Amino acid sequence: MYGISANWRRLSPATRVLATAIIGLLLGLAVLMGFIWTQFESRYIFFPTRELESDPSIAALGYEEVSFATENRQILQGWFIPGTSKGKGITWLWLHGNGGNISHRVDELGEIHRRLGVNILIFDYQGYGHSEGRPTEEGTYQDARAAVEYLANRPDVDSGKMVYFGRSLGSAVALNLATEMAPLGLVLVSPFTSVEDMARLAYPFLPVSWLTRGRYDSVSRIRSIKQPVLIIHGLLDELVPVAQGLKLFDAANEPKRFQALPKAAHNDTQTKGGTEYWDSLERFMADLAKGDFPSD
């Protein structure tokens, strides 16, 4: 610190003014970049709705309304659905996509519970549904960590048998979480490689990479994950091309599986995916329960 101060005093007054101006400009650019990214997030990444339109009782599910706090002291709301003996004590942490809220996932929630019998925790990110706060990239990472910590403190959950189920944006959240808290396995549905790649698709003639570089960088994170991964992608996906799911699959470590759905797009894998969708989930979960992953 003394050396820096001494060198500063040796500068001419004009040089000091120039250096101060440059530092101020860089700080101003950093603040501006942060502001622009915040606006970009709110307009192009997150599409939350607040009103809950249904609950798991619509799907004939018993459930518990739960809440837990994030590290930035926001209270998140969700549902915990107890599993059956069919689920082998496995718990799914459901990380949903960027639109709506948990009430828009009730139909699939019921079907997954019926077929797999797992415990399920589904919750809303900050700013979605009845959860406090506003959505941000870092906020979704905080939310996922808080959800795992909540589950780990439940006496009816085996913390060594958690599967992260991420759909679309939730896949990126699941992958980040897996680099910090390793799951039993990962299921990624309609995943994208990074916000930068998505922005290039949406705005091919604009220099958007300077703003989005490093954001939700799933393709980098998946390289460090050693747990079993199942990637499911619709071949008719109009929002996230299947090439991005395949790129993630290529970057992933073994054991890994890829399931293409010829008739499914982005948001209808559970309805248009047919037997390929449900069979891939059931087989993956059965092999997780056995600890056995034969090569495909």
Secondary structure, DSSP 4 states (H G I P E B T S, - for coil): -HHHHHHHHHS-HHHHHHHHHHHHHHHHHHHHHHHHHHHHIIIII-EE-------GGGGT---EEEEEE-TTSPEEEEEEE---GGGTT-EEEEE--SEE-GGGGHHHHHHHHHHH--EEEEEPPTTSTT--S---HHHHHHHHHHHHHHHHT-TT--TTSEEEEEETHHHHHHHHHHHHS--SEEEEES--S-HHHHHHHH-TTS-THHHHTTTT-HHHHGGG--S-EEEEEETT-SSS-HHHHHHHHHHSPSSEEEEEETT--SS-HHHHSHHHHHHHHHHHHHHHHHT-----
